[in-house]
Amino acid sequence: MPTALARSPHQDASIDLAVSRLVAEFGHRLDQQTVVGVVRSCRQDLSGSPADALPELVERLARYRLTQD
């Protein structure tokens, strides 16, 4: 069973903004659910990263993964 990830409100907002930016960037070829799924997967994969760096790292990793489709 997946565990819940503790996030600060700042991280929530930053991750939500990353989703918005990535949907705008990749929305012409991927649906929003796909982008959200990739971002969530990246967030979980980077859960051990420093909290301050997490939003940027998640967005960069998600962008990389979305370009590999």
Rosetta constraint file for C-alpha pairs under 8 A:
AtomPair CA 5 CA 44 HARMONIC 7.56 0.50
AtomPair CA 5 CA 47 HARMONIC 7.75 0.50
AtomPair CA 7 CA 11 HARMONIC 5.90 0.50
AtomPair CA 7 CA 12 HARMONIC 6.41 0.50
AtomPair CA 8 CA 12 HARMONIC 6.34 0.50
AtomPair CA 9 CA 13 HARMONIC 6.22 0.50
AtomPair CA 10 CA 14 HARMONIC 6.05 0.50
AtomPair CA 11 CA 15 HARMONIC 5.90 0.50
AtomPair CA 11 CA 51 HARMONIC 7.89 0.50
AtomPair CA 11 CA 54 HARMONIC 7.60 0.50
AtomPair CA 11 CA 55 HARMONIC 6.30 0.50
AtomPair CA 12 CA 16 HARMONIC 6.07 0.50
AtomPair CA 13 CA 17 HARMONIC 6.09 0.50
AtomPair CA 14 CA 18 HARMONIC 6.17 0.50
AtomPair CA 14 CA 55 HARMONIC 5.71 0.50
AtomPair CA 15 CA 19 HARMONIC 6.27 0.50
AtomPair CA 15 CA 39 HARMONIC 7.90 0.50
AtomPair CA 15 CA 55 HARMONIC 5.75 0.50
AtomPair CA 15 CA 58 HARMONIC 7.61 0.50
AtomPair CA 15 CA 59 HARMONIC 7.58 0.50
AtomPair CA 16 CA 20 HARMONIC 6.33 0.50
AtomPair CA 17 CA 21 HARMONIC 6.18 0.50
AtomPair CA 18 CA 22 HARMONIC 6.04 0.50
AtomPair CA 18 CA 55 HARMONIC 7.57 0.50
AtomPair CA 18 CA 59 HARMONIC 5.68 0.50
AtomPair CA 19 CA 23 HARMONIC 5.97 0.50
AtomPair CA 19 CA 35 HARMONIC 6.81 0.50
AtomPair CA 19 CA 36 HARMONIC 6.28 0.50
AtomPair CA 19 CA 39 HARMONIC 6.89 0.50
AtomPair CA 19 CA 59 HARMONIC 7.86 0.50
AtomPair CA 20 CA 24 HARMONIC 6.22 0.50
AtomPair CA 21 CA 25 HARMONIC 6.19 0.50
AtomPair CA 22 CA 26 HARMONIC 5.83 0.50
AtomPair CA 22 CA 27 HARMONIC 7.56 0.50
AtomPair CA 22 CA 35 HARMONIC 6.97 0.50
AtomPair CA 22 CA 59 HARMONIC 7.92 0.50
AtomPair CA 22 CA 63 HARMONIC 7.00 0.50
AtomPair CA 23 CA 27 HARMONIC 4.78 0.50
AtomPair CA 23 CA 30 HARMONIC 7.84 0.50
AtomPair CA 23 CA 31 HARMONIC 7.63 0.50
AtomPair CA 23 CA 32 HARMONIC 5.99 0.50
AtomPair CA 23 CA 35 HARMONIC 6.41 0.50
AtomPair CA 26 CA 30 HARMONIC 5.82 0.50
AtomPair CA 26 CA 35 HARMONIC 7.99 0.50
AtomPair CA 26 CA 66 HARMONIC 7.76 0.50
AtomPair CA 27 CA 31 HARMONIC 5.85 0.50
AtomPair CA 27 CA 32 HARMONIC 6.82 0.50
AtomPair CA 30 CA 34 HARMONIC 6.38 0.50
AtomPair CA 30 CA 35 HARMONIC 7.01 0.50
AtomPair CA 31 CA 35 HARMONIC 6.68 0.50
AtomPair CA 32 CA 36 HARMONIC 6.13 0.50
AtomPair CA 33 CA 37 HARMONIC 6.04 0.50
AtomPair CA 34 CA 38 HARMONIC 6.25 0.50
AtomPair CA 35 CA 39 HARMONIC 6.18 0.50
AtomPair CA 35 CA 66 HARMONIC 7.52 0.50
AtomPair CA 36 CA 40 HARMONIC 6.09 0.50
AtomPair CA 37 CA 41 HARMONIC 6.13 0.50
AtomPair CA 38 CA 42 HARMONIC 6.15 0.50
AtomPair CA 38 CA 62 HARMONIC 5.98 0.50
AtomPair CA 38 CA 65 HARMONIC 7.44 0.50
AtomPair CA 38 CA 66 HARMONIC 7.43 0.50
AtomPair CA 39 CA 43 HARMONIC 6.07 0.50
AtomPair CA 39 CA 58 HARMONIC 6.68 0.50
AtomPair CA 39 CA 59 HARMONIC 7.14 0.50
AtomPair CA 39 CA 62 HARMONIC 5.43 0.50
AtomPair CA 40 CA 44 HARMONIC 6.24 0.50
AtomPair CA 41 CA 45 HARMONIC 6.14 0.50
AtomPair CA 42 CA 46 HARMONIC 6.07 0.50
AtomPair CA 42 CA 58 HARMONIC 5.60 0.50
AtomPair CA 42 CA 61 HARMONIC 6.43 0.50
AtomPair CA 42 CA 62 HARMONIC 6.07 0.50
AtomPair CA 43 CA 47 HARMONIC 6.08 0.50
AtomPair CA 43 CA 54 HARMONIC 7.76 0.50
AtomPair CA 43 CA 58 HARMONIC 5.62 0.50
AtomPair CA 46 CA 54 HARMONIC 7.21 0.50
AtomPair CA 46 CA 57 HARMONIC 7.69 0.50
AtomPair CA 46 CA 58 HARMONIC 7.04 0.50
AtomPair CA 47 CA 54 HARMONIC 7.91 0.50
AtomPair CA 49 CA 53 HARMONIC 7.09 0.50
AtomPair CA 49 CA 54 HARMONIC 6.16 0.50
AtomPair CA 50 CA 54 HARMONIC 6.14 0.50
AtomPair CA 51 CA 55 HARMONIC 7.91 0.50
AtomPair CA 53 CA 57 HARMONIC 6.16 0.50
AtomPair CA 54 CA 58 HARMONIC 5.90 0.50
AtomPair CA 55 CA 59 HARMONIC 6.25 0.50
AtomPair CA 56 CA 60 HARMONIC 6.13 0.50
AtomPair CA 57 CA 61 HARMONIC 6.05 0.50
AtomPair CA 58 CA 62 HARMONIC 5.94 0.50
AtomPair CA 59 CA 63 HARMONIC 6.02 0.50
AtomPair CA 60 CA 64 HARMONIC 6.23 0.50
AtomPair CA 61 CA 65 HARMONIC 6.18 0.50
AtomPair CA 62 CA 66 HARMONIC 6.00 0.50
AtomPair CA 63 CA 67 HARMONIC 6.26 0.50
AtomPair CA 64 CA 68 HARMONIC 6.55 0.50
AtomPair CA 65 CA 69 HARMONIC 7.08 0.50
